[in-house]
Amino acid sequence: MNCRYCQSPLKHTFVDLGSAPPSNNYLTTESLKNPEQWLPLRVMVCEQCHLVQTEDFSTAENLFTEDYAYFSSFSKTWLDHARRYVTAMVDRLSLDRKSKVIEIAANDGYLLQYVHQAGIPCLGVEPTTGTARAARKKGLDIIEEFFGTSLAKKLVNQGHEADLMTANNVLAHVPDIKDFVKGFSILLKPGGTATFEFPHLLRLMRENQFDTIYHEHYSYLSLTAVQRIFSENGLHIFDVEKLDTHGGSLRVFAERTDGQQRTCHNRVSRFLEEENKAGIHEMSFYTGFQAKVEKIKNDLLMFLIESGKLNLTVAAYGAAAKGNTLLNYAGIRPDLLPFVVDRNPAKQYKFMPGSRIPIVDENRLKEVRPDFILILPWNIKNEIMDQLSYIREWKGQFVTAIPFLKIF
């Protein structure tokens, strides 16, 4: 395989998680009767452009389907984050009723609803039918397509040039990252701003966040790699912020390179220097991650096995894609983890891909009263622990497996 960005041959393995079905392909009772498609899940590093990336085995169209089950609005933490972002951008960019905001990967309208409420014209691009339908119910204008240069040109011809474009947790999801980024340089107005949020590769590595690796995530991004991709495709990065979302993310601010450029904030050089000192340019930096991943797997398996021997019950909370990576890599099945609770009706009464663990609603917790609840979306563990605080009534405890096994 060649690098999906610079086409250099890929020779270096970052981590090999064996094989797994696509993490958002939740099963129905009927589909349980059929075999699943399991794909290799191996991540490589390009020694030329330093893009960390999965091997290609499936197209975006096959992964982001009509019944794609990830709905952003089921997390209060994420909604609060989106609300604060909109308030900050309105103030920083002086957005008003004459402005235009376009969100790429608008999902269920979790963010644009706040733009709409502020009376600012906005448009969402979202290729998955279920989430697009949910966004439209909030009164939002949604284009149901994948974004790239072709759609960007079409939108410009329709008069949709943007003062602000936002792309949260989608840059890693695109197989053709060059075409995707180039689309922003086309659709932005001269002087417009684009912001991108994505999990930071340094945090992934330092905190053993291997469960964020799945087929829908084609790339695992450093600022070093992103700066090169942007500068070669018409975007200039002028600021960057560190975020706590999704286990540690970056928010990058960019503008078109063909206009008058803003002064670059010194945070950009500081982050690049941090990555350089960490060794982002050296292949030796990427070795050793496999051993950390295997320890997490073994520790979780030992915990579940020992709990069973002691007749202690363990349930899981949050049928998240990252949870599917963890469960499938560890080979966990319903004999060790009988059910997963999730608030999203689109997931309830289905089954986790690969492990085939049933997904149920929250009432099951009160019926079973498990001794432990394994929180799969550890990035919002505080929200979940507050929501489920009632398990303390029967002396229940919470467990997370990443960055290491911990009982709360």
C-alpha positions in Angstrom: 0.0 0.0 0.0 1.1 3.6 -0.7 0.4 6.6 1.5 -3.1 7.9 0.9 -1.7 11.4 0.9 1.8 11.5 -0.6 1.8 8.1 -2.3 5.1 7.0 -0.8 5.3 3.2 -0.1 4.2 2.4 3.5 6.8 0.2 5.3 6.2 0.9 9.0 3.5 -0.7 11.1 2.2 1.5 14.0 -0.2 -1.1 15.5 -1.9 -4.3 14.3 -5.3 -5.0 15.9 -6.0 -8.1 13.9 -9.3 -7.9 12.2 -12.8 -6.5 13.0 -16.1 -5.6 11.4 -16.7 -1.9 10.8 -17.4 -0.4 14.2 -20.7 1.2 13.5 -22.3 -1.8 11.7 -24.6 -2.7 14.5 -26.5 -6.0 14.0 -30.2 -6.6 14.2 -31.9 -9.9 15.3 -32.3 -10.8 11.6 -28.7 -10.0 10.6 -27.4 -12.2 13.5 -28.2 -15.1 11.2 -25.7 -13.9 8.6 -21.9 -13.9 8.6 -20.2 -10.5 9.2 -17.5 -9.0 7.1 -14.3 -8.8 9.1 -11.5 -6.5 7.7 -7.9 -6.3 8.8 -7.3 -3.4 11.2 -3.7 -2.4 10.8 -2.2 1.1 11.1 0.8 2.3 9.1 3.1 5.3 9.3 4.4 7.2 6.3 8.1 8.1 6.8 7.8 10.9 4.2 4.7 13.0 5.3 4.2 11.3 8.8 0.6 10.6 8.2 -0.6 7.7 10.4 -3.2 5.8 8.5 -5.2 2.6 8.3 -4.8 0.2 5.4 -7.6 0.6 2.8 -10.1 -2.2 2.8 -13.5 -0.5 2.5 -14.9 2.7 0.9 -16.5 5.6 2.8 -19.8 4.8 1.1 -19.7 1.3 2.7 -18.9 2.6 6.1 -21.1 5.7 6.4 -24.4 4.2 5.3 -28.1 5.2 5.6 -28.4 3.5 9.0 -25.2 5.0 10.4 -25.9 4.9 14.2 -23.7 7.7 15.6 -25.8 10.6 16.8 -23.8 13.4 18.4 -26.7 14.9 20.4 -26.9 12.0 22.9 -23.9 13.4 24.8 -24.6 16.5 26.9 -20.9 17.1 27.2 -20.6 17.3 23.4 -23.7 19.6 23.1 -22.2 21.9 25.7 -18.9 21.9 23.7 -20.8 22.8 20.5 -22.7 25.6 22.2 -19.5 27.2 23.6 -17.9 26.9 20.2 -20.7 28.8 18.5 -20.7 31.5 21.1 -16.9 31.9 20.8 -16.9 32.0 17.0 -19.8 34.6 16.8 -17.7 36.8 19.1 -14.3 36.2 17.5 -15.4 36.5 13.9 -18.3 39.0 14.4 -20.8 36.7 12.8 -24.3 38.1 12.2 -27.3 37.7 9.9 -25.2 38.7 6.9 -22.7 35.9 7.5 -22.8 32.3 6.3 -21.7 29.3 8.4 -21.3 25.8 6.7 -20.6 22.7 8.7 -19.1 19.6 7.1 -20.3 16.4 8.7 -23.2 18.2 10.5 -24.5 14.9 11.9 -27.8 15.4 13.6 -27.5 19.2 13.9 -25.9 19.1 17.3 -23.9 22.3 16.4 -25.8 24.1 13.7 -28.9 24.3 15.9 -27.1 26.9 18.0 -26.0 28.9 14.8 -29.6 28.7 13.6 -30.9 29.9 17.0 -28.6 32.9 16.8 -30.2 33.9 13.5 -27.1 33.3 11.4 -27.7 31.7 8.0 -26.2 28.2 7.9 -25.9 25.1 5.9 -24.9 21.5 6.8 -23.3 18.8 4.7 -24.0 15.3 6.0 -23.9 12.1 3.9 -25.7 9.7 6.3 -29.5 9.7 5.9 -30.5 9.0 9.5 -28.5 11.8 11.0 -29.4 14.2 8.2 -33.1 13.5 8.8 -32.6 14.3 12.5 -30.9 17.6 11.6 -33.7 18.6 9.3 -36.2 18.1 12.1 -34.4 20.9 13.9 -35.2 23.2 11.0 -31.7 23.0 9.4 -30.8 23.0 5.7 -28.8 19.8 5.0 -27.2 18.6 1.8 -26.9 14.8 1.9 -23.6 14.2 0.1 -19.9 13.5 0.8 -17.8 16.7 0.8 -14.9 17.4 -1.6 -13.9 19.7 -4.4 -16.8 18.7 -6.6 -19.5 19.6 -4.1 -17.5 22.7 -3.0 -17.6 24.1 -6.6 -21.3 23.3 -6.9 -22.1 25.2 -3.7 -20.0 28.2 -4.8 -22.0 28.3 -8.0 -25.2 28.3 -5.9 -23.9 31.3 -3.9 -23.0 29.4 -0.7 -19.5 30.8 0.0 -18.8 30.6 3.7 -17.5 33.1 6.3 -17.0 30.2 8.6 -16.6 26.5 7.8 -16.4 24.0 10.7 -15.4 20.4 10.6 -15.5 18.5 13.9 -14.1 15.0 14.0 -14.4 14.4 10.3 -10.9 15.1 9.0 -9.8 11.6 10.2 -12.8 10.0 8.5 -12.1 10.9 4.9 -10.1 8.5 2.6 -9.1 11.3 0.1 -7.9 13.9 2.6 -6.3 16.0 -0.2 -9.6 16.4 -2.1 -11.4 17.1 1.2 -9.1 19.9 2.4 -8.9 21.4 -1.1 -12.7 21.8 -1.0 -12.4 24.2 2.0 -10.1 26.5 0.0 -12.8 26.6 -2.7 -15.8 27.1 -0.5 -14.4 29.7 1.9 -14.8 33.3 1.2 -11.6 35.4 0.9 -10.9 36.3 4.5 -13.1 33.5 5.8 -12.2 31.1 8.5 -12.2 27.3 8.7 -11.9 25.3 11.9 -11.1 21.7 12.2 -11.2 19.6 15.4 -9.5 16.2 15.5 -8.1 13.8 18.2 -4.4 14.6 18.6 -2.0 11.7 17.8 0.3 12.6 20.7 -2.5 12.1 23.2 -3.6 8.9 21.5 -0.1 7.5 22.0 0.7 8.9 25.4 -2.6 7.7 26.9 -2.9 4.4 25.0 -6.1 5.3 23.2 -5.9 2.5 20.7 -9.7 2.0 20.8 -10.1 5.2 18.7 -8.6 3.1 15.9 -11.3 1.7 13.6 -12.0 1.5 9.9 -14.0 4.7 9.8 -10.9 6.6 11.0 -8.6 6.6 8.0 -6.1 8.9 9.5 -4.6 9.7 13.0 -3.4 13.2 12.9 -0.5 15.3 14.2 -0.3 19.0 13.6 2.9 18.3 11.7 1.0 16.2 9.1 -2.0 18.5 9.0 0.1 21.6 8.4 1.7 20.0 5.4 -1.6 18.8 3.9 -3.2 22.1 4.4 -0.4 24.2 3.0 -0.2 22.1 -0.1 -4.0 22.3 -0.7 -4.7 26.0 -0.3 -5.1 26.5 3.4 -2.9 28.4 5.9 -3.0 27.5 9.6 -2.9 30.7 11.7 -3.9 29.4 15.1 -4.4 26.2 17.1 -6.0 25.3 20.4 -5.7 22.3 22.7 -9.1 20.7 23.7 -10.1 18.0 26.2 -12.7 16.5 23.9 -12.4 12.9 22.6 -9.5 12.2 24.9 -7.5 15.2 23.8 -8.0 17.1 20.5 -6.7 20.0 18.6 -8.8 22.8 17.1 -7.0 24.3 14.0 -7.9 27.6 12.5 -7.2 28.1 8.8 -7.7 30.5 6.0 -7.2 30.6 2.2 -3.6 31.0 1.1 -4.5 33.1 -1.9 -5.5 36.2 0.2 -4.1 38.5 2.8 -3.0 36.2 5.6 -3.5 36.8 9.3 -0.5 36.8 11.7 0.2 33.3 12.7 -0.3 32.8 16.5 2.8 31.6 18.3 0.8 28.6 19.5 1.3 27.0 16.1 5.0 27.0 16.4 4.9 25.8 20.0 2.7 22.8 19.1 4.9 21.9 16.2 8.0 22.1 18.4 6.3 19.9 21.0 5.7 17.3 18.3 9.2 17.6 17.0 10.7 17.1 20.5 8.5 14.1 21.1 10.0 12.6 17.9 7.2 12.8 15.4 9.7 12.8 12.5 11.5 9.6 13.7 10.2 6.2 13.0 11.4 5.0 16.4 8.8 7.3 18.0 6.0 4.9 16.7 7.5 1.7 18.1 6.4 0.2 21.4 2.7 1.1 21.1 1.8 -2.5 20.3 3.0 -3.8 23.6 1.0 -1.2 25.5 -2.1 -2.2 23.6 -1.6 -5.9 24.4 -1.3 -5.1 28.1 -4.6 -3.3 28.2 -6.3 -6.2 26.4 -4.8 -8.7 28.9 -5.6 -6.6 32.0 -9.3 -6.3 30.9 -9.6 -10.0 30.1 -8.1 -10.9 33.5 -10.6 -8.5 35.3 -13.6 -10.0 33.5 -12.5 -13.6 34.1 -11.7 -13.0 37.8 -15.0 -11.2 38.3 -16.8 -14.2 36.9 -15.0 -16.5 39.2 -16.1 -14.4 42.2 -19.7 -14.3 40.9 -19.5 -10.6 40.4 -21.6 -9.2 37.5 -20.1 -6.8 34.9 -22.1 -4.8 32.4 -21.0 -2.2 30.0 -22.3 1.3 29.2 -22.1 3.1 25.9 -22.3 1.1 22.6 -19.6 3.4 21.2 -17.4 2.6 18.1 -14.3 2.7 20.3 -15.9 0.1 22.5 -16.2 -2.2 19.6 -12.5 -1.9 18.8 -11.7 -2.8 22.4 -14.1 -5.7 22.7 -13.2 -7.2 19.4 -9.5 -6.9 19.8 -9.8 -8.5 23.3 -12.1 -11.3 22.0 -14.8 -10.4 24.6 -18.2 -12.0 24.1 -21.5 -12.2 26.0 -20.1 -14.9 28.3 -17.8 -12.3 29.9 -19.9 -9.2 29.3 -23.7 -10.0 29.0 -25.0 -6.6 27.8 -24.2 -3.0 26.9 -26.5 -0.2 27.9 -27.0 2.8 25.5 -29.3 5.8 25.5 -29.5 6.0 21.7 -32.7 4.4 20.5 -31.0 3.7 17.1 -28.7 1.3 18.9 -31.0 -0.2 21.5 -32.2 -3.8 20.9 -29.4 -4.3 18.4 -26.1 -6.1 18.9 -22.5 -5.0 19.0 -20.7 -5.9 15.7 -18.3 -8.7 16.1 -18.8 -9.5 19.8 -22.6 -9.7 19.2 -23.2 -8.5 22.7 -26.9 -7.2 23.1 -27.5 -3.5 23.4 -30.3 -2.6 25.9 -31.9 0.4 27.5 -31.0 1.8 30.9 -33.8 0.0 32.8 -31.7 -3.2 32.5 -29.1 -1.8 35.0 -31.8 -1.3 37.6 -33.1 -4.8 37.1 -29.7 -6.6 37.2 -27.9 -4.2 39.6 -24.4 -5.2 38.3 -21.4 -5.0 40.6 -19.3 -3.2 37.9 -20.1 -1.0 34.9 -17.4 -0.9 32.2 -17.6 2.5 30.6 -16.7 2.1 27.0 -16.8 5.8 25.9 -14.2 6.8 28.5 -13.9 10.3 27.0 -17.2 11.2 28.6 -16.9 9.0 31.8 -17.6 11.9 34.1 -20.9 12.6 32.4 -21.8 8.9 32.5 -20.8 8.5 36.2 -23.0 11.4 37.1 -25.9 10.1 35.0 -25.6 6.6 36.6 -24.7 7.7 40.1 -27.6 5.7 41.5 -25.5 2.5 41.1 -23.8 3.4 44.4 -27.1 2.5 46.1 -26.2 -1.2 45.6 -22.4 -0.5 46.0 -21.8 -0.7 42.2 -18.5 0.6 40.8 -17.4 2.0 37.5 -14.5 0.6 35.5 -12.5 2.0 32.6 -9.9 0.1 30.6 -8.0 3.0 29.0 -5.4 4.4 29.5 -5.1 1.5 32.0 -7.6 -0.5 34.0 -9.1 1.6 36.8 -12.0 1.1 39.2 -13.9 4.1 40.5 
